[in-house]
Amino acid sequence: MILGEETSDYILNFALWDVVKFGLWGFLFLYFIFALLVVRQIALLTSVLGTHFSPLFKTVAFLHVLLAVGVFLFALVVL
């Protein structure tokens, strides 16, 4: 291979990986926003229609937000 071709292949692969990495970070950030919206919707739902399961729903939604934050931070560290 010619040195120029090898360098251009490296640059192309590096740029492609960066695009994938930033796309994944963006998706995980949007997923975190979605998890926050789920918490908001559950809060609105329980204020209108309270049931015996309302604390369970709130707990599961809060755990979902923590999981989304954990996955996002894990991706930031690993990628």
C-alpha positions as a Markdown table, in Angstrom:
| # | Residue | x | y | z |
|---|---|---|---|---|
| 1 | Met | 0.0 | 0.0 | 0.0 |
| 2 | Ile | 1.0 | 3.5 | -0.6 |
| 3 | Leu | 1.5 | 5.6 | 2.6 |
| 4 | Gly | -1.2 | 8.1 | 1.5 |
| 5 | Glu | -3.8 | 5.3 | 1.1 |
| 6 | Glu | -3.0 | 3.9 | 4.5 |
| 7 | Thr | -3.3 | 7.3 | 6.1 |
| 8 | Ser | -6.6 | 8.0 | 4.4 |
| 9 | Asp | -8.1 | 4.6 | 5.4 |
| 10 | Tyr | -7.1 | 5.4 | 9.0 |
| 11 | Ile | -8.6 | 8.8 | 8.9 |
| 12 | Leu | -11.8 | 7.5 | 7.3 |
| 13 | Asn | -12.2 | 4.7 | 9.9 |
| 14 | Phe | -11.5 | 7.1 | 12.8 |
| 15 | Ala | -14.0 | 9.6 | 11.6 |
| 16 | Leu | -16.7 | 6.9 | 11.1 |
| 17 | Trp | -16.1 | 5.6 | 14.7 |
| 18 | Asp | -16.5 | 9.2 | 16.0 |
| 19 | Val | -19.8 | 9.6 | 14.2 |
| 20 | Val | -21.0 | 6.3 | 15.6 |
| 21 | Lys | -19.8 | 7.3 | 19.1 |
| 22 | Phe | -21.4 | 10.7 | 19.1 |
| 23 | Gly | -24.6 | 9.2 | 17.6 |
| 24 | Leu | -24.8 | 6.7 | 20.4 |
| 25 | Trp | -24.2 | 9.4 | 23.1 |
| 26 | Gly | -26.9 | 11.5 | 21.5 |
| 27 | Phe | -29.3 | 8.5 | 21.5 |
| 28 | Leu | -28.6 | 7.7 | 25.2 |
| 29 | Phe | -29.1 | 11.4 | 26.2 |
| 30 | Leu | -32.5 | 11.4 | 24.4 |
| 31 | Tyr | -33.3 | 8.2 | 26.2 |
| 32 | Phe | -32.5 | 9.9 | 29.5 |
| 33 | Ile | -34.9 | 12.7 | 28.6 |
| 34 | Phe | -37.5 | 10.1 | 27.7 |
| 35 | Ala | -37.0 | 8.5 | 31.2 |
| 36 | Leu | -37.6 | 11.9 | 32.8 |
| 37 | Leu | -40.7 | 12.4 | 30.7 |
| 38 | Val | -42.0 | 9.0 | 31.9 |
| 39 | Val | -41.5 | 10.2 | 35.5 |
| 40 | Arg | -43.4 | 13.4 | 34.8 |
| 41 | Gln | -46.3 | 11.5 | 33.1 |
| 42 | Ile | -46.5 | 9.1 | 36.1 |
| 43 | Ala | -46.6 | 12.0 | 38.5 |
| 44 | Leu | -49.5 | 13.6 | 36.5 |
| 45 | Leu | -51.3 | 10.3 | 36.3 |
| 46 | Thr | -51.1 | 9.6 | 40.0 |
| 47 | Ser | -52.2 | 13.2 | 40.9 |
| 48 | Val | -55.4 | 12.6 | 38.8 |
| 49 | Leu | -56.0 | 8.9 | 39.4 |
| 50 | Gly | -54.3 | 7.6 | 42.6 |
| 51 | Thr | -54.3 | 3.9 | 43.1 |
| 52 | His | -52.6 | 1.5 | 45.5 |
| 53 | Phe | -50.0 | 0.9 | 42.9 |
| 54 | Ser | -49.0 | 4.5 | 42.5 |
| 55 | Pro | -45.9 | 4.2 | 44.8 |
| 56 | Leu | -44.8 | 1.2 | 42.9 |
| 57 | Phe | -45.1 | 3.0 | 39.6 |
| 58 | Lys | -43.1 | 6.0 | 41.0 |
| 59 | Thr | -40.4 | 3.7 | 42.3 |
| 60 | Val | -40.1 | 1.8 | 39.0 |
| 61 | Ala | -39.9 | 5.1 | 37.1 |
| 62 | Phe | -37.2 | 6.4 | 39.4 |
| 63 | Leu | -35.2 | 3.2 | 39.0 |
| 64 | His | -35.6 | 3.6 | 35.2 |
| 65 | Val | -34.1 | 7.1 | 35.4 |
| 66 | Leu | -31.2 | 5.9 | 37.5 |
| 67 | Leu | -30.6 | 3.1 | 35.0 |
| 68 | Ala | -30.7 | 5.5 | 32.1 |
| 69 | Val | -28.2 | 7.8 | 33.8 |
| 70 | Gly | -26.0 | 4.8 | 34.6 |
| 71 | Val | -26.0 | 3.6 | 31.0 |
| 72 | Phe | -25.2 | 7.1 | 29.7 |
| 73 | Leu | -22.3 | 7.6 | 32.1 |
| 74 | Phe | -21.0 | 4.1 | 31.4 |
| 75 | Ala | -21.0 | 5.0 | 27.6 |
| 76 | Leu | -19.2 | 8.2 | 28.3 |
| 77 | Val | -16.5 | 6.4 | 30.2 |
| 78 | Val | -16.1 | 3.4 | 28.0 |
| 79 | Leu | -16.5 | 5.0 | 24.6 |
